[in-house]
Amino acid sequence: MSTQMDTRARRGLGGTLNWLVGGAIGGLVGSAVFGAILWLVEPTIVREDIPAIYGVDPGSIGLLFHLIHGLVLGIVFGFLVTRDPVLGTLSADVETDAIAAMGMHTRFALAGFVFGLLVWTLLPVISQSILIAVSGGGESVFPAAAFSSLVGHVLYGFLLGWLFSIVVAVGPAAAGTTNPFDEPVDRR
C-alpha cells in the first residue's frame, strides 16, 4: 500500500483520500449541472423516470437520486484514475505534440469525458434497454433520447475530470512520469 501512495506522491498527487474528496465534489457538481439541464430540457426524466427506477412516486426526489448517482460515479472515477495504470497513462510523457502540450488538468478533463461516455454506454443505453425489455415497460426510446443523454453524460464526465484535477491539485511531478507500466521501485 505504501508503494502505491509513494507512486501517487511521486506523480504529483498528495494525500491518501484526495481521490475520494475530488471524486465526490466533481461528481456532485457534474451531476448538479447535468440535472439542471435535464430539468430544463426533459423534466420528465428527472421527475418520473429516475424515481421509477426505485419504485418511488414521481416528484422532485428524482433530482436527489440523480445527485447520488453522480456522487457515487464520481468516487468510482476518483478511485480509477488514481490507480497506477490509469494515472501513469494520464501523466506519461508522450512524443505526440498535441498530447504533450496538454496540461494535467486537460488530461484529467478528457479522462472524465471518456468516463462520461462509458457511463452513458453502460447505464442508460445498455442497462436501461435491458431493464425495459425484461420488465415489459414499453418500447425503448433510444434513438430519440440518446443524443441529449449522451451530451449530458459527457458534460458530467468533463466537469468531473476537470474539477477532480483541481481538488486533487495535480502537481508538476505528474508531468515527469515516463512509463506508466513499470513496477514502482521501493526506495526504503
C-alpha positions as MATLAB code, in Angstrom:
seq = 'MSTQMDTRARRGLGGTLNWLVGGAIGGLVGSAVFGAILWLVEPTIVREDIPAIYGVDPGSIGLLFHLIHGLVLGIVFGFLVTRDPVLGTLSADVETDAIAAMGMHTRFALAGFVFGLLVWTLLPVISQSILIAVSGGGESVFPAAAFSSLVGHVLYGFLLGWLFSIVVAVGPAAAGTTNPFDEPVDRR';
ca = [
       0.000    0.000    0.000;
       2.785    2.416    0.842;
       4.348    1.744   -2.547;
       1.175    2.889   -4.284;
       0.986    6.013   -2.085;
       4.653    6.752   -2.864;
       3.924    6.371   -6.570;
       0.966    8.774   -6.384;
       3.021   11.307   -4.421;
       5.855   11.000   -6.932;
       3.340   11.700   -9.712;
       2.063   14.823   -8.011;
      -0.982   13.634   -6.071;
      -0.891   14.394   -2.379;
      -2.754   12.744    0.492;
      -4.459    9.398    0.741;
      -8.112   10.423    0.457;
      -7.855   13.258   -2.048;
      -9.247   10.972   -4.745;
     -12.336   10.393   -2.597;
     -12.962   14.093   -1.967;
     -12.093   15.089   -5.536;
     -14.366   12.421   -6.986;
     -17.219   13.328   -4.645;
     -17.038   17.067   -5.362;
     -16.580   16.594   -9.105;
     -19.401   14.046   -9.199;
     -21.822   16.250   -7.265;
     -21.129   19.383   -9.300;
     -21.182   17.489  -12.594;
     -24.459   15.751  -11.775;
     -25.981   19.025  -10.494;
     -25.208   20.756  -13.800;
     -26.423   17.740  -15.783;
     -29.554   17.503  -13.597;
     -30.323   21.206  -14.027;
     -30.060   20.872  -17.784;
     -32.294   17.782  -17.691;
     -34.789   19.660  -15.524;
     -34.976   22.416  -18.151;
     -34.875   20.287  -21.302;
     -36.530   16.971  -20.375;
     -38.051   17.316  -16.888;
     -39.934   14.021  -17.089;
     -36.627   12.159  -16.849;
     -35.847   13.778  -13.502;
     -39.420   13.877  -12.165;
     -40.698   10.487  -13.335;
     -38.135    8.186  -14.944;
     -35.389    8.280  -12.301;
     -37.787    7.801   -9.334;
     -39.486    4.970  -11.259;
     -36.209    3.029  -11.242;
     -36.539    2.791   -7.459;
     -40.322    2.401   -7.364;
     -40.825    5.856   -5.873;
     -43.684    8.171   -6.766;
     -42.810   10.913   -9.254;
     -41.614   14.220   -7.916;
     -38.546   16.256   -7.179;
     -36.863   13.322   -5.395;
     -35.539   12.287   -8.825;
     -33.019   15.110   -8.702;
     -31.747   13.809   -5.352;
     -31.317   10.332   -6.848;
     -29.507   11.876   -9.811;
     -27.102   13.693   -7.466;
     -26.444   10.480   -5.528;
     -25.706    8.659   -8.790;
     -23.250   11.405   -9.723;
     -21.596   11.295   -6.310;
     -21.075    7.523   -6.407;
     -19.840    7.558  -10.002;
     -17.503   10.457   -9.171;
     -15.945    8.426   -6.365;
     -15.537    5.481   -8.746;
     -13.802    7.838  -11.208;
     -11.507    9.143   -8.475;
     -10.572    5.623   -7.481;
      -9.888    4.534  -11.065;
      -7.778    7.499  -12.169;
      -5.520    7.275   -9.123;
      -4.566    3.646   -9.745;
      -1.136    3.187  -11.280;
      -2.044    2.049  -14.821;
      -4.539    4.881  -15.427;
      -2.628    7.578  -13.548;
       0.595    6.577  -15.254;
      -1.060    6.737  -18.644;
      -2.557   10.153  -17.908;
       0.716   11.569  -16.657;
       3.170    9.923  -19.064;
       5.435   11.927  -21.315;
       4.499   11.276  -24.920;
       6.044   12.089  -28.241;
       2.805   13.313  -29.811;
       2.992   17.100  -29.791;
      -0.733   17.677  -29.281;
      -0.917   15.432  -26.227;
       2.451   16.539  -24.855;
       1.264   20.163  -24.925;
      -1.784   19.377  -22.788;
      -1.601   20.183  -19.132;
      -2.659   17.697  -16.482;
      -5.994   19.477  -15.959;
      -6.852   18.937  -19.627;
      -5.794   15.290  -19.492;
      -7.977   14.634  -16.451;
     -10.892   16.507  -18.058;
     -10.545   14.321  -21.152;
     -10.363   11.217  -18.942;
     -13.640   12.412  -17.394;
     -15.074   12.873  -20.881;
     -14.240    9.238  -21.674;
     -15.646    8.159  -18.298;
     -18.904   10.014  -19.031;
     -19.101    8.267  -22.392;
     -18.556    4.912  -20.686;
     -21.221    5.667  -18.057;
     -23.677    6.675  -20.796;
     -22.973    3.444  -22.684;
     -23.307    1.158  -19.661;
     -26.176    2.751  -17.761;
     -28.796    4.495  -19.909;
     -28.087    2.732  -23.202;
     -27.406   -0.893  -22.245;
     -28.818   -1.306  -18.727;
     -31.943    0.761  -19.282;
     -32.682   -1.027  -22.554;
     -32.325   -4.400  -20.830;
     -34.487   -3.246  -17.914;
     -37.227   -2.050  -20.267;
     -37.117   -5.295  -22.258;
     -37.198   -7.517  -19.160;
     -39.895   -5.580  -17.328;
     -42.067   -5.167  -20.402;
     -42.308   -1.469  -19.574;
     -42.749   -0.405  -23.171;
     -40.508    0.417  -26.057;
     -37.022    1.782  -25.662;
     -36.727    5.422  -26.672;
     -33.066    5.009  -27.613;
     -32.963    6.965  -30.891;
     -34.953    9.909  -29.533;
     -33.327   10.223  -26.115;
     -29.808    9.136  -26.960;
     -28.347   12.463  -28.067;
     -29.435   14.581  -25.110;
     -28.442   11.824  -22.705;
     -25.063   11.479  -24.426;
     -24.397   15.224  -24.227;
     -25.383   15.318  -20.550;
     -23.207   12.361  -19.557;
     -20.215   13.657  -21.492;
     -20.644   17.108  -19.892;
     -20.889   15.407  -16.487;
     -17.680   13.473  -17.130;
     -15.801   16.500  -18.431;
     -16.736   18.579  -15.374;
     -15.938   15.635  -13.096;
     -12.436   15.191  -14.536;
     -11.650   18.907  -14.558;
     -12.878   19.515  -11.004;
     -11.152   16.353   -9.815;
      -7.824   17.650  -11.135;
      -8.332   20.953   -9.300;
      -9.412   19.437   -5.960;
      -6.666   16.816   -6.017;
      -4.168   19.504   -7.054;
      -2.334   17.556   -9.699;
       1.186   18.832   -9.312;
       4.124   19.357  -11.638;
       5.600   15.997  -10.589;
       2.805   14.291  -12.527;
       4.128   15.655  -15.797;
       7.513   13.948  -15.376;
       6.421   10.325  -15.468;
       7.787    8.413  -18.427;
       6.444    4.854  -18.361;
       3.130    4.088  -16.674;
       3.540    0.328  -16.763;
       6.848   -0.082  -14.935;
       6.611   -1.500  -11.464;
       7.236    1.155   -8.802;
      10.569    0.906   -7.062;
      10.525    0.636   -3.267;
      13.068    3.255   -2.158;
      13.411    2.251    1.509;
];
